[in-house]
Amino acid sequence: MQETEQGLPRLRALLNVKLVRFLLVGVMNAAFGYGCFAGFLYLGLHYSAALLLATILGVMFNFKSTGALVFGSKNNKLIFRFVIGYAVVYGANVAGIAALKLLGVSPYLAGVALLVPMALLSFVINNRYVFNYA
């Protein structure tokens, strides 16, 4: 029991790190976004259209979870900055998928391969340009 009690302050300290919270919330957001992307690909959409639709749905899903749980913001006016940030991530993601596709990688696998780099890009954008102004 004492080991568990000692672990709680460490867990709380870890959850106080913004990047850790971002990664935890990001896992949920990435699962939602990639599920949408894969579903749209399965329905026959081109990868860029599938990614666009998944990104639009992801923006709506992620704004509140990322703002509140990661950055402690409930400022709905920041949605415009958030959308611009996601537009940048979308462009980088489409370019990455296109480049990997030229190398023979399937769009499904390319989407998975780019999850971490796009998450890091998203964190930098949200931390510096979106919620930093809250």
Buried (B, 14 or more C-beta within 10 A) or exposed (E): EEEEEEEEEEEEEEEEEBEEBBBBBBEEBBEBBBEBBBEBBEEEBEBBEBBBBBBBBBBEBBBEBBBEBBBEBEEEEBBEBBBEBBEEBBEBBBEBBEEBBEEEBEBBEBBBBBBEEBBBBBBEBBBEBBBEEE
